[in-house]
Amino acid sequence: MGTRQKITLILSGLFLTFLILMVIIVSLNFRDFGIKSAEKRALLTAEVVKGGLTAHMVNGMMDKRGYFLDQIENIENISALWIARSPTVIKQYGEGFNSEIARDEIDKKVLKSGKIEEVMTETATKSTMRMTIPFTATAFGATNCLTCHSAKEGEVLGAISMVIDVSDVRGSSFITVGYIAAFAIIFMILVLIIVNKFFKPYINIFYSIKDVMKAAYHGNYSKRVDGGSLTESNAVANMLNSLLEKLQKVFEEIDKKVYIFVQNKNKEISNDPLININKTIDQLSEIYKFKQTIEHDEELDDIYERLAYVFKTKFSLEDFSIIEADTHSGIKKVVYSVNGCHCDVEAGKCRADRINMMVDSTIFDNTCPVFNKPDLQYLCIPYSISNELNLIISIVTKDEQESLRVRSIVGLIEDYIATAQPAIVSKKLMQILNKMARVDQLTGMFNRKYLDEFVETAIPQALRTNTPYGILMIDIDFFKMINDTYGHDVGDEGIRIVSRVIKESIRSSDIAIRFGGEEFIVLLYNCDKNFVKEVAEKIRINFAKQKISAGAESFSKTLSVGAVMFPDDSDSIWKCIKYADMSLYYAKEHGRNQVVCFDKSIIKDDSMQDSF
């Protein structure tokens, strides 16, 4: 099976699985909706019947209740309705109108247990729900049942049974599922067509490259890659074909004129055709060893140390610096230096980085204005490591002759830089990932892991310097209702809005952390209780003004805040966080949408003691 067929098969399988799961979920949701709707309708009807019968009894019209019950039974989707009296009521008043006795075991069970019974019946053409609801005697409420009935409190007086037709909900679910399935199938076909059209040229060039490489493996370098009609694939094919032509020409020349290389090197003919590439192999071997070594280094600084070691031992460089240049921010940082960097590269612009060319002081005096040692020569060589990072190797020499020697080994230096490039990129990426591991991806705030690290490093310093922190614990009121009513996407939007309001309300020296779910912690640096209260109120008021979109409608929510002062309330940051959480809980227990500053009385609150 070809690659294209495999991709098509995999995508088809994924779409089919998605379609089946969607159909199952929608069907179950519709069925659950239909059952719940029927239950509500049955309970409401039972209350109406109960009220009506009570009114008939109070007004002495029980003999005329037949018309009332017939009208109830004529309500839409109610297929049947009847009343069953309990043995106690039958003993007192008789079987009643139209023999109001238990018709089946379900009626008897409800009259005995006093619990609602529900039975679903589904056929190929119809779906119904039978629900039997008990009426119990009570002396409380609008009517005292015990004044008319010889019964005890809570005793079952009777039950109402009804059969409700829920076929319309099932029909609606079938139609909806059909629409979803049709849309999904059309979408799947379109995606498969697009994927097939997009991947076909690349798969063709892949097979062409495979054929060429197979021929080259057997020593035939005359075959060429067919790039097809795409610009990108043609560019790749042209580069590969150019490389193949060079290889073919080199091998042919070596085969015919190997004596020329031997003569240039040793001034004599040699029978060894590889004598002139021996040094190249040695160089490649050294670079490979270097590559193997740096791949096992743990930190980026270790790789820079390896490079510096090579520059010192292999190239005999005595004075140089390695400089990182961020291509996006323009920030430059000296990551290694032998005798210190002799220019103000960190404070100013770097000419070599700006023009992306080697800067050589022997070509023109005072070429770079940020170099501050006029009695020395220098070469600054830029290397592109990635789209985000350049390296500048600044080599300082004592005279022009040494500069010329350095110029002659620039190519060898570049080999080591290029070899180190993947490891540098990898370690840079790890630094970025380590930072991302401490940042919440939904809000861009710091996460719980960052809080743990911050507490471990910064809080001891704060205790030593007596630096106070205000701690806010923030939580959205009734957040679960958003997810349950509008879905998690709308809930996520609410969380993003809270995070934005928090960021806009605090200083750059303050720290905002998503503690978990819809709960946030804010650490306010070096402040007093009044400032903490002011910031908390600002966050609460500003969030209440925000609108959360949910499709065609929008709504507002509130939040509650618990505030604590560290180290005034406790010299333990974790205990302060717990106190902030207790204050937040207290705010929610006493009305929500408010800021509660921690007080010792909160701990004494019985409800708080039970919660913590």
Buried (B, 14 or more C-beta within 10 A) or exposed (E): EEEBEEBBEEBBEEBEEEBEEBBEEBBEEBBEBBBEBBBEBBEEBBEBBBEBBBEBBEEEEBEEBEEBBEEBBEBEBBEEBBBBBBEBBBEBBEEBBEEBBBBEEBBBBBBEEBEBBBEBEEEEEEBBBBBBBBBBBBEEEEBEBBEBBEBEEEBBBBBBBBBBBBBEBBEEBEEBBEEBBEEBEEEBEEEBEEBBEEBEBBBBBBEBBEEBEEBBEEEEBEBBBBBBEBEEBBEBBEEBBEEBEEEBEEEEEBEEEBEEBBBEEEEEEBEEBEBBEEEEEEEEEBBEEBBEBBEEBEEBEBBBBBBBEBBEEBBEBEBBBBBBBEBEEEEBEBBBBBEEBBBBBEEEEBBBBEEEEBBBBBEEEEBBEBBEEEEBBBBBBBBEBEEBBBBBBBBBBEEEEBBBEBBEBBEBBEBBBEBBBBBBBBBBEEEEEEEEEBBBEEBEBBBBEBBEEBBEEBBEEBBEEEBBBBBBBBBBBEBEEBBEEBEEEBBBBBBBBBBBBBBEBBEEEBBBBBBEEBBBBBBBBBBEBEBBBBBBBBBBBBBBEBEBEBEEEEBEBBBBBBBBBBBBBBEBBEBBBBBBBBBBBBBBBEEBBBBBBBEEEBEEBEEBEEEE
